Amino acid sequence: MSLADSMQVALRLPTHTLFEGAARHLFAVAENGAFGMLPNHIDFVAALVPSVCILTTVDGTEQFFGIDEGVLVKHGHRVDIAVRRGVQGEDLDTLHETVQATFVEVDEEERVARSALSRLEAGIVRRFSELRKPAT
């Protein structure tokens, strides 16, 4: 593998790609702690935890992403990051507000959906138990 001054990074969600482009530096947090990665880093796999992921692009600007749990795979000069949820912010302050608004809203929607699903499952179990009763 040749030495490079950038790596191709793709940050993907289940529904779309949040970022795809060249970066000189990546900062993320795995289950065993925070780490930084440069283009010539050894091939690497990490389970990411909910945190902030920071990319420094080739023009020197920093891109801030609030991410949920996911997986990072570095192979050669390519880094693929797959996360369940993620948002991009202009800076850390606005990122915090965006994460709060987006993730808390989604968590509330998930809670409502799970509650409805539990009621539906309980109704199905009741109906099956009624079918098993002997006819008198």
N, C-alpha and C positions, 0 to 999 in steps of 0.2 A: 504494500500500500504506500503510495506517495504522500509526502507531507503536503498539507493544504492549509490555507488561511481562513477557510470557512467550511461550514457543514450545511447540508440541506435538512431543514427541520420541517416536519409536518405535525401539526397538533389537530387531532381529529376528535369529533364528538360522534355519537351514533347517527346524527342527522345531517351533519355537514362538517366541513373543514374550517376550523377557527383561524389557523395560520398555516401558510406554506411559503417557505422562502429560505434564503441563506442567512446564517447567523455565525458570529464569531465566538460567542460564549452563551452558555445555557446554565441557569441555576434552577434547581428543583429540590423537592424534599421527598425522600423515600421513607419506608418504614424504619430503616436503621439510621436515619439522619439526613441532613442537608448535604448537597454536593454541587460542585460546579463541573462543567464539562467544556473542553476546548475541542477544536476540530480533529486533532490527532489523538484523542483519548482512546484507550483500548476499547474494543467492543464490549458492550455492557447491557445488562437488563436490570430494571428496577421496578418494584411495585411502589407506585406513588401514593401519597396520602393527601387528603384535602389541604391545600396550601396555595402559595403564590409561586408561579413559574415565571422567571424573567429571562428574556432572550435579548441579547445585544446583536443587532443586525450589522451587516457589513458597513453600513454608513455611520455606525456608532450610536444610533438611537436605541433606546431600551423599550421593549414591548412587555407589558405586564398582563398576566393572565391569572385569574382566580380559577383554580381547578378542583374538581372532586377527585375521588380515588381513580386510579388508572394504572397504565403500564407504559414504561419508556423502554424502547429498544434502540440501541446504537449499533449500527453495522457499517463498517467502513466510514465514509463521510456522510452517512445518512442517519438521521434520528427520527424515529416515528414514535409519537406519543398518542395514546388512545385513552380518553377519559370519558367518564359517564356524563359529567356536566362541566361546563367551562364558560367563562366570560372574559372579555378583554376590557381593560381600563386604560385611561390616559396616563394616570399616575397612581400611586398607592392609595391616596385618599379617596379618589373617585372609584377606584377598584373596590375598596372596602364597601362603599355605599352600593355599588352595582351588585356585588356578591350578596350582600344582605337582602336587597330587594329581590333579586332573581332566585336565589336558593331558598329563601324563606317562603316565597310565593309557591315555588315548586313543592317544597316540603308540605305546605298546607294542602295543595291539590292532591298530593300522594296520600296524605292522611285521610282526606275525604273519600278518595277512590278506594282505599283499603277498608274503610268503614263500610262503604256500600257493598264491597265484595264479601265482607264477613257476614253482612245481613243476608245476602243472596245465598251464600253457602249454608247458613243456618236454615234458611227456608227449604233448600234442596234436601238437607238431611231430615228435616221434619216430614217432608212429603214421602221420602223413601221409607221412613219408619212407619208411616200410615199405610203404605202399600204392603208392608210385611205383616200387618195385623191380620189375624184370621177373620174371615167373614162370618158373622153370626146370624 
